[in-house]
């Protein structure tokens, strides 16, 4: 089957920087307590005039501009989010309107929480492959969250973890693409968000789930492509907690330098974390043409997803 190649990235972060020290003035916590348990030092929250939609549009527009494509060349738009500004219209529809994407393409949101960008990529691949006669072989996939509006700022177990942000990717459907997907779910309320908020989480249960799901999903995409960890240039995991990634690196006996981390600066941005990380790698010149990247998401649902993609051309 045809797979997806990464051809451009984009990202957007809100302007309000919130440090651990700032949070220590709101709840009984400290920079040392948060950092030692999560690896998080600061995160961004939306300020006045900023919201999930403005972030998604900014990230998507940047990715589109970098791709060199015209809006009418995009064949579908999928947004992974659990914190969209509206239940309807979808975030993807708002992006379609702002970017001037064609009206005869599928446009929708996907809620798989922290696995949302991986799920969204899988959906986009299916949508493009289902229209074989359509010349528009490019997909815009966004991960975007405004989690600050869903948090109980008196709950120190959750308010210290999350941040806002958006990342976007443009993929090309290609018969030459080296590509693999692994998706799954295990219905569980270890992480829950009520319709009117806030986020609640059983940290220990989530940790046990994540350190099982991450290496298992990574192995699945490697086996599907007959590769080993040595063949990968980068592994980009959902940026939930540095301890989770460190535990899995040790379990896999892997090179920690291949596992990108940025939760120290952004916290857990749920569906946005993987595309934000991909965009940072691209902007700092660390994604080169032909590189193999494994991405693994895990989170509320409980859901997980892994994929192996390759980079086509220079991304920025």
HELIX and SHEET records of a PDB file:
HELIX    1   1 UNK A   20  UNK A   24  1                                   5    
HELIX    2   2 UNK A   31  UNK A   38  1                                   8    
HELIX    3   3 UNK A   52  UNK A   67  1                                  16    
HELIX    4   4 UNK A   71  UNK A   73  5                                   3    
HELIX    5   5 UNK A   91  UNK A   99  1                                   9    
HELIX    6   6 UNK A  113  UNK A  115  5                                   3    
HELIX    7   7 UNK A  116  UNK A  129  1                                  14    
HELIX    8   8 UNK A  147  UNK A  150  5                                   4    
HELIX    9   9 UNK A  156  UNK A  159  1                                   4    
HELIX   10  10 UNK A  203  UNK A  224  1                                  22    
HELIX   11  11 UNK A  229  UNK A  231  5                                   3    
HELIX   12  12 UNK A  242  UNK A  252  1                                  11    
HELIX   13  13 UNK A  256  UNK A  258  5                                   3    
HELIX   14  14 UNK A  263  UNK A  266  1                                   4    
HELIX   15  15 UNK A  272  UNK A  283  1                                  12    
SHEET    1   A 7 UNK A 106  UNK A 110  0                                        
SHEET    2   A 7 UNK A  74  UNK A  80  1                                        
SHEET    3   A 7 UNK A 138  UNK A 146  1                                        
SHEET    4   A 7 UNK A 164  UNK A 174 -1                                        
SHEET    5   A 7 UNK A   3  UNK A  12 -1                                        
SHEET    6   A 7 UNK A 301  UNK A 311  1                                        
SHEET    7   A 7 UNK A 180  UNK A 188 -1                                        
SHEET    1   B 9 UNK A 106  UNK A 110  0                                        
SHEET    2   B 9 UNK A  74  UNK A  80  1                                        
SHEET    3   B 9 UNK A 138  UNK A 146  1                                        
SHEET    4   B 9 UNK A 164  UNK A 174 -1                                        
SHEET    5   B 9 UNK A   3  UNK A  12 -1                                        
SHEET    6   B 9 UNK A 301  UNK A 311  1                                        
SHEET    7   B 9 UNK A 292  UNK A 299 -1                                        
SHEET    8   B 9 UNK A 234  UNK A 237  1                                        
SHEET    9   B 9 UNK A 259  UNK A 260  1                                        
SHEET    1   C 2 UNK A  16  UNK A  19  0                                        
SHEET    2   C 2 UNK A  42  UNK A  45 -1                                        
SHEET    1   D 2 UNK A 191  UNK A 193  0                                        
SHEET    2   D 2 UNK A 199  UNK A 201 -1                                        
END                                                                             
